[in-house]
Amino acid sequence: MKKLSRIAVCALTAAGLAAAPAMAKNARQKEGYQWKPQKNIIFMVPDGMGLSNVTAARIFKNGPNGDRLNFETLDNIGYQSTHSLNATVTDSAAAASAWAMGKKYDNNEVSCHAATDGDNCENAEPTILERARAQGLATGLVATSQISHATPAAFGSHVHSRCCGTEIARQYLEDVEVDVVLGGGVLDTRTNKDCQRYGESYIPDKDASRSYIVGKAGENGYVLVANKAELNAAVASREPKVFGMFEQAGLHNGKTPEHFHVDGSAYPDGEPTLAEMTSAALDILEEDADGFFLLVEGSQIDWENHANNLPGQIAETLGFDAAVKVIQDWVNAKPMRRLTTQIIVVADHDCGGFALNGPGGVLSETGNIVEAGWTSGDHTATDTIVYSQGPQTWKLNKAVDNTYLYNVMKEYLEP
């Protein structure tokens, strides 16, 4: 095949860009809309994942001399400190709030600081997700935990306590209007009466909480999905607002992860995997001509590390990495996406103090589960790795505080 000259390539590119305004306007069906390149921010959280988790999962999947995991192939690598405002060892709420807001919070606070933001968080600044929405971008939250768990909550709500699961989900639907929310049920088993300060009735029962949120979703124009088939149908019918609640206490609740990941067995029928939820979210959000902000959390790496469950930890890390592959394939499908899409992969904290202790004297092979040691059943203060790619992410190619990630996203979103 004869190669095109650089002049011809430039001419074709110019013709494509000239046609783009009309295509974008038709896609959005907005009178007077002026085309501009999309801006996409995809923030991915392998909750509780330390560097040793990465090594163990890579050895199991590919062997010591095999390929890197997908997120390890991103262009930039740095690391972040994780402490919260009031503790050397952070929790997920404070850590995610630092990313979402660009400043430190006390443990348990969700993008709202009790000392300064008022009883109803009326003085809280917008999260990075809310800033994206204000710029016209679509927004999405995807997690394998409950949808109102601490990490997604920090991006889509403002509350004084991560325990206020019903109020967090209500804010997704009514105040922030997140376009796509996919995960487990509403986290309200620990809801306390202090949450009445937000104007909602006390709903301590998880079934009553779910019914309340189902009603709110319907009132606000969301298509509610409860299993993989319903999610696929919503995507096929191009629904713009989708609210998915699958397993009430987190996806594959009550099942041991190694039974459907590490030994190659099937994922539970009816539940979407993190990769499948990520793909569905992309299909919906990419319809917005301005672009989108998407949070994707592999929540249960943290849960398995709390339990010091090595096979489960490996399973969840690989499940998260499969979602990263979905993102990479989507970005690589169109050259412009690589130029307009920030991808940031970072754990909020380490959990379990996991270390590889062996095997000693022999070289592991693909499929081997390494010998492990643990220092804790809880979070640790260890720094976590930041993997990134896309516009301005070169700024993350160094040691930073977790609040700095907000700055990198905001400077791209609002130059």
C-alpha positions as CSV (number, residue, x, y, z in Angstrom):
1,M,0.0,0.0,0.0
2,K,1.3,3.4,-0.9
3,K,2.0,5.6,2.1
4,L,0.2,9.0,2.4
5,S,2.4,12.0,2.4
6,R,2.5,14.2,5.5
7,I,0.7,16.9,3.5
8,A,-2.1,14.4,2.7
9,V,-2.4,13.2,6.2
10,C,-2.7,16.8,7.4
11,A,-5.4,17.5,4.8
12,L,-7.4,14.5,5.9
13,T,-7.0,15.4,9.5
14,A,-8.2,19.0,8.8
15,A,-11.2,17.6,6.9
16,G,-12.1,15.4,9.8
17,L,-11.9,18.2,12.3
18,A,-14.0,20.4,10.0
19,A,-16.7,17.7,10.0
20,A,-16.5,17.2,13.8
21,P,-18.6,20.2,14.9
22,A,-21.6,19.0,12.9
23,M,-21.2,15.5,14.1
24,A,-20.9,16.6,17.7
25,K,-23.9,18.9,17.4
26,N,-26.0,16.2,15.9
27,A,-24.9,13.8,18.6
28,R,-26.0,16.1,21.4
29,Q,-28.9,17.6,19.5
30,K,-28.2,21.0,21.1
31,E,-28.9,24.1,19.1
32,G,-25.9,26.4,18.9
33,Y,-23.5,23.9,20.4
34,Q,-19.9,24.7,19.4
35,W,-17.6,21.6,19.0
36,K,-14.5,21.2,21.1
37,P,-12.4,18.1,21.9
38,Q,-13.7,15.9,24.6
39,K,-12.0,16.0,28.0
40,N,-12.1,12.6,29.9
41,I,-10.8,11.9,33.4
42,I,-10.8,8.3,34.5
43,F,-9.8,7.8,38.1
44,M,-9.2,4.2,39.1
45,V,-8.8,3.1,42.7
46,P,-7.5,-0.4,43.7
47,D,-8.6,0.2,47.3
48,G,-6.0,-1.0,49.8
49,M,-3.5,-2.3,47.2
50,G,0.2,-2.1,48.1
51,L,3.1,-2.7,45.9
52,S,3.5,-6.3,47.2
53,N,-0.1,-7.0,46.1
54,V,1.0,-6.0,42.6
55,T,3.9,-8.4,42.6
56,A,1.9,-11.3,44.0
57,A,-0.8,-10.9,41.4
58,R,1.7,-10.5,38.5
59,I,3.6,-13.7,39.6
60,F,0.3,-15.6,39.8
61,K,-0.9,-14.4,36.4
62,N,2.3,-14.2,34.3
63,G,5.2,-15.6,36.4
64,P,8.3,-13.7,37.6
65,N,9.6,-13.1,34.1
66,G,6.2,-12.5,32.5
67,D,4.4,-9.4,31.3
68,R,3.5,-6.5,33.6
69,L,-0.1,-6.1,34.7
70,N,-2.1,-3.7,32.6
71,F,-1.9,-0.7,35.0
72,E,1.9,-1.1,35.2
73,T,2.2,-0.3,31.5
74,L,0.8,3.3,31.9
75,D,3.2,6.0,31.0
76,N,4.1,7.6,34.3
77,I,4.8,6.3,37.8
78,G,5.2,8.1,41.1
79,Y,4.0,7.7,44.6
80,Q,1.8,9.5,47.2
81,S,1.7,10.0,50.9
82,T,-1.7,9.1,52.4
83,H,-2.1,10.5,56.0
84,S,-5.4,12.2,56.8
85,L,-5.9,15.5,58.7
86,N,-6.1,13.8,62.1
87,A,-4.3,10.5,61.7
88,T,-1.1,9.1,60.3
89,V,-3.1,6.1,59.1
90,T,-6.0,7.2,56.9
91,D,-9.3,5.6,56.2
92,S,-10.9,5.5,52.8
93,A,-13.2,8.4,53.4
94,A,-10.5,10.9,54.2
95,A,-8.2,9.6,51.5
96,A,-10.8,9.8,48.7
97,S,-11.9,13.2,50.0
98,A,-8.3,14.4,49.6
99,W,-8.4,13.4,45.9
100,A,-11.9,14.8,45.4
101,M,-11.4,18.1,47.1
102,G,-7.7,18.8,47.2
103,K,-7.3,19.2,50.9
104,K,-7.1,17.0,54.0
105,Y,-10.1,15.7,56.0
106,D,-10.5,13.8,59.3
107,N,-11.0,10.1,59.1
108,N,-14.7,9.2,58.4
109,E,-15.5,12.6,56.8
110,V,-16.7,12.6,53.3
111,S,-15.7,15.8,51.4
112,C,-17.1,17.9,54.3
113,H,-15.1,19.0,57.3
114,A,-17.2,19.4,60.5
115,A,-15.1,22.3,61.8
116,T,-15.6,24.5,58.8
117,D,-18.3,23.4,56.4
118,G,-21.5,23.7,58.6
119,D,-24.1,21.3,59.9
120,N,-25.4,20.6,56.4
121,C,-22.1,21.0,54.6
122,E,-23.4,24.2,53.0
123,N,-19.9,25.7,52.9
124,A,-18.3,22.7,51.2
125,E,-16.6,23.4,47.9
126,P,-17.5,21.2,44.9
127,T,-15.8,17.9,44.3
128,I,-13.8,17.3,41.2
129,L,-16.7,15.3,39.9
130,E,-19.0,18.2,40.5
131,R,-16.6,20.5,38.8
132,A,-16.6,18.2,35.8
133,R,-20.4,18.3,35.7
134,A,-20.3,22.1,35.8
135,Q,-18.1,22.0,32.7
136,G,-20.8,20.0,30.9
137,L,-19.1,16.6,31.3
138,A,-21.1,13.4,32.0
139,T,-20.2,11.7,35.3
140,G,-20.0,8.1,36.6
141,L,-19.3,6.1,39.8
142,V,-18.5,2.4,39.6
143,A,-17.5,0.2,42.5
144,T,-17.5,-3.4,43.7
145,S,-18.5,-2.3,47.2
146,Q,-21.8,-0.8,48.1
147,I,-22.5,2.2,45.9
148,S,-22.5,4.6,48.9
149,H,-19.3,3.3,50.4
150,A,-16.5,5.8,51.3
151,T,-14.6,6.1,48.1
152,P,-17.4,6.8,45.6
153,A,-19.1,8.8,48.3
154,A,-16.3,11.3,48.5
155,F,-16.6,12.2,44.8
156,G,-20.4,12.4,44.7
157,S,-21.6,13.7,48.0
158,H,-20.8,15.9,51.1
159,V,-21.6,14.4,54.5
160,H,-19.9,14.5,57.9
161,S,-19.9,10.7,58.3
162,R,-19.3,7.9,55.9
163,C,-22.0,6.0,57.8
164,C,-24.8,8.1,56.2
165,G,-25.2,5.7,53.3
166,T,-28.8,6.6,52.4
167,E,-28.1,10.3,52.4
168,I,-25.0,9.8,50.2
169,A,-27.0,7.9,47.6
170,R,-29.7,10.5,47.8
171,Q,-27.2,13.2,46.9
172,Y,-26.0,11.2,44.0
173,L,-29.5,11.2,42.6
174,E,-30.9,14.6,43.6
175,D,-28.2,17.0,44.3
176,V,-25.2,16.0,42.1
177,E,-27.2,14.0,39.5
178,V,-24.4,11.5,38.7
179,D,-25.3,10.0,35.3
180,V,-24.1,6.4,35.9
181,V,-23.9,4.7,39.3
182,L,-23.1,1.0,39.4
183,G,-22.2,-1.1,42.4
184,G,-23.7,-3.0,45.4
185,G,-26.6,-1.9,47.5
186,V,-26.8,1.1,49.8
187,L,-24.5,1.1,52.8
188,D,-26.8,1.7,55.8
189,T,-26.2,-1.0,58.3
190,R,-24.2,1.5,60.4
191,T,-26.4,4.5,59.8
192,N,-26.9,6.6,62.9
193,K,-29.4,9.2,64.0
194,D,-26.9,12.0,63.5
195,C,-27.7,11.7,59.8
196,Q,-31.0,13.3,60.5
197,R,-29.1,16.6,60.3
198,Y,-29.3,16.2,56.5
199,G,-33.1,16.3,56.6
200,E,-33.8,12.6,55.9
201,S,-35.7,10.2,58.1
202,Y,-33.7,7.8,60.1
203,I,-33.6,4.6,58.0
204,P,-31.6,2.0,59.9
205,D,-32.8,-1.1,58.0
206,K,-31.0,-1.8,54.8
207,D,-34.1,-3.1,53.0
208,A,-36.0,0.1,53.9
209,S,-33.0,2.1,52.8
210,R,-32.9,0.3,49.4
211,S,-36.6,1.0,48.9
212,Y,-36.1,4.6,49.7
213,I,-33.3,4.9,47.1
214,V,-35.2,3.0,44.5
215,G,-38.0,5.5,44.8
216,K,-35.6,8.4,44.6
217,A,-34.0,6.9,41.4
218,G,-37.4,6.7,39.8
219,E,-38.4,10.2,40.8
220,N,-35.2,11.6,39.2
221,G,-35.4,9.8,35.8
222,Y,-32.9,7.0,36.3
223,V,-33.3,3.5,34.9
224,L,-32.8,1.1,37.8
225,V,-30.9,-2.1,37.1
226,A,-30.3,-5.0,39.5
227,N,-28.4,-7.6,37.4
228,K,-26.1,-8.0,34.4
229,A,-29.0,-8.6,32.0
230,E,-30.8,-5.4,33.0
231,L,-27.5,-3.5,32.8
232,N,-26.8,-4.7,29.3
233,A,-30.4,-3.9,28.2
234,A,-30.0,-0.3,29.5
235,V,-26.8,0.1,27.6
236,A,-28.3,-1.3,24.4
237,S,-31.3,1.1,24.6
238,R,-28.8,4.0,25.1
239,E,-30.3,5.1,28.5
240,P,-28.5,8.3,29.6
241,K,-29.1,7.8,33.4
242,V,-28.5,4.4,34.9
243,F,-28.5,3.5,38.6
244,G,-27.3,-0.1,39.4
245,M,-27.6,-1.8,42.7
246,F,-26.5,-5.4,42.5
247,E,-25.5,-7.5,45.5
248,Q,-26.6,-5.6,48.6
249,A,-23.4,-5.9,50.7
250,G,-21.0,-5.7,47.8
251,L,-20.6,-7.7,44.6
252,H,-20.1,-11.5,45.0
253,N,-21.1,-11.1,48.7
254,G,-20.7,-14.3,50.6
255,K,-18.6,-16.1,48.0
256,T,-14.9,-16.7,48.3
257,P,-13.1,-14.8,45.5
258,E,-10.7,-17.5,44.6
259,H,-13.6,-19.8,43.6
260,F,-14.3,-17.7,40.5
261,H,-11.0,-15.9,39.8
262,V,-7.9,-17.7,40.9
263,D,-8.9,-21.2,39.9
264,G,-10.6,-20.0,36.7
265,S,-14.2,-20.8,37.7
266,A,-17.1,-18.7,36.4
267,Y,-18.1,-15.5,38.0
268,P,-21.5,-15.7,39.8
269,D,-24.4,-15.7,37.4
270,G,-26.3,-12.4,37.2
271,E,-23.6,-10.2,38.7
272,P,-21.6,-7.9,36.4
273,T,-17.8,-7.9,37.0
274,L,-15.9,-4.7,37.6
275,A,-14.7,-4.9,34.0
276,E,-18.3,-5.3,32.7
277,M,-19.6,-2.4,34.7
278,T,-16.7,-0.3,33.5
279,S,-17.4,-1.2,29.9
280,A,-21.1,-0.3,30.4
281,A,-20.3,3.0,32.0
282,L,-18.0,3.9,29.1
283,D,-20.7,3.0,26.6
284,I,-23.1,5.4,28.3
285,L,-20.8,8.3,29.2
286,E,-19.0,8.5,25.8
287,E,-22.2,9.7,24.3
288,D,-21.5,13.1,25.9
289,A,-19.6,15.3,23.4
290,D,-18.0,17.3,26.1
291,G,-16.5,14.2,27.7
292,F,-16.8,12.6,31.1
293,F,-15.4,12.0,34.6
294,L,-15.5,8.4,35.7
295,L,-14.4,6.8,39.0
296,V,-13.8,3.1,39.0
297,E,-13.0,1.3,42.3
298,G,-11.8,-2.2,42.9
299,S,-13.2,-2.0,46.4
300,Q,-12.6,-5.5,47.7
301,I,-8.8,-5.7,47.4
302,D,-9.0,-3.8,50.6
303,W,-11.5,-6.3,52.1
304,E,-9.4,-9.3,51.3
305,N,-6.3,-7.6,52.8
306,H,-8.3,-6.8,56.0
307,A,-8.9,-10.6,56.1
308,N,-5.3,-11.4,55.3
309,N,-6.7,-13.6,52.5
310,L,-4.0,-13.9,49.9
311,P,-5.9,-15.8,47.2
312,G,-8.7,-13.3,47.5
313,Q,-6.3,-10.4,47.3
314,I,-4.8,-11.8,44.1
315,A,-8.3,-12.4,42.7
316,E,-9.5,-8.9,43.4
317,T,-6.3,-7.3,42.1
318,L,-6.6,-9.2,38.8
319,G,-10.3,-8.3,38.6
320,F,-9.4,-4.7,38.9
321,D,-6.6,-5.0,36.3
322,A,-9.2,-6.4,33.9
323,A,-11.1,-3.2,34.3
324,V,-7.9,-1.2,33.5
325,K,-7.6,-3.3,30.3
326,V,-11.2,-2.2,29.3
327,I,-10.2,1.4,29.8
328,Q,-6.9,1.0,27.8
329,D,-8.7,-0.7,24.9
330,W,-11.3,2.1,24.9
331,V,-8.6,4.8,24.8
332,N,-6.5,3.0,22.2
333,A,-9.6,2.5,19.9
334,K,-9.3,6.1,18.7
335,P,-6.1,8.1,18.6
336,M,-7.7,11.3,19.8
337,R,-8.7,9.6,23.1
338,R,-5.1,9.1,24.1
339,L,-4.6,12.9,23.7
340,T,-7.7,13.9,25.6
341,T,-8.0,11.2,28.4
342,Q,-6.4,11.3,31.8
343,I,-6.0,7.9,33.4
344,I,-4.9,7.8,37.0
345,V,-4.6,4.6,38.9
346,V,-3.8,4.9,42.7
347,A,-4.7,3.1,45.9
348,D,-6.1,5.2,48.7
349,H,-3.9,3.4,51.3
350,D,-2.1,0.1,51.9
351,C,-3.9,-2.5,53.9
352,G,-2.6,-5.5,55.8
353,G,1.1,-4.7,55.6
354,F,1.4,-7.5,53.1
355,A,4.9,-8.7,52.2
356,L,6.2,-11.5,49.9
357,N,8.3,-13.9,52.1
358,G,8.9,-16.6,49.6
359,P,9.3,-19.1,48.2
360,G,13.0,-19.1,49.1
361,G,15.6,-20.9,47.0
362,V,13.3,-21.6,44.0
363,L,11.8,-19.4,41.2
364,S,8.0,-19.1,41.2
365,E,6.0,-20.1,38.1
366,T,2.8,-18.9,36.6
367,G,-0.1,-20.0,38.8
368,N,1.9,-20.0,42.0
369,I,0.6,-18.2,45.1
370,V,3.6,-16.7,46.8
371,E,4.4,-17.2,50.5
372,A,3.1,-14.2,52.5
373,G,3.5,-12.2,55.6
374,W,1.2,-9.7,57.2
375,T,1.8,-7.0,59.8
376,S,-1.8,-5.9,60.3
377,G,-5.5,-6.6,59.7
378,D,-6.1,-3.0,59.0
379,H,-4.8,0.0,57.0
380,T,-1.1,1.1,57.2
381,A,0.6,4.4,56.7
382,T,2.7,3.2,53.8
383,D,2.9,5.4,50.7
384,T,1.1,4.1,47.6
385,I,2.0,4.0,43.9
386,V,0.5,6.4,41.4
387,Y,0.3,5.1,37.8
388,S,-1.0,7.5,35.1
389,Q,-1.3,8.5,31.5
390,G,-2.6,11.3,29.5
391,P,-2.7,15.1,29.5
392,Q,-0.7,16.7,32.4
393,T,-0.1,13.4,34.2
394,W,3.6,13.8,33.8
395,K,3.2,16.0,36.9
396,L,2.6,12.7,38.8
397,N,5.9,11.2,37.8
398,K,7.4,12.0,41.3
399,A,6.6,11.8,45.0
400,V,3.5,13.8,45.9
401,D,0.8,14.2,48.6
402,N,-2.6,12.7,47.9
403,T,-4.1,16.2,47.7
404,Y,-1.9,16.9,44.7
405,L,-3.8,14.5,42.4
406,Y,-6.8,16.8,42.7
407,N,-4.7,19.7,41.4
408,V,-3.6,17.7,38.3
409,M,-7.2,16.8,37.5
410,K,-8.5,20.3,38.1
411,E,-5.8,22.0,36.0
412,Y,-6.7,19.8,33.1
413,L,-10.4,20.3,33.6
414,E,-10.3,24.0,34.2
415,P,-7.1,25.4,32.6
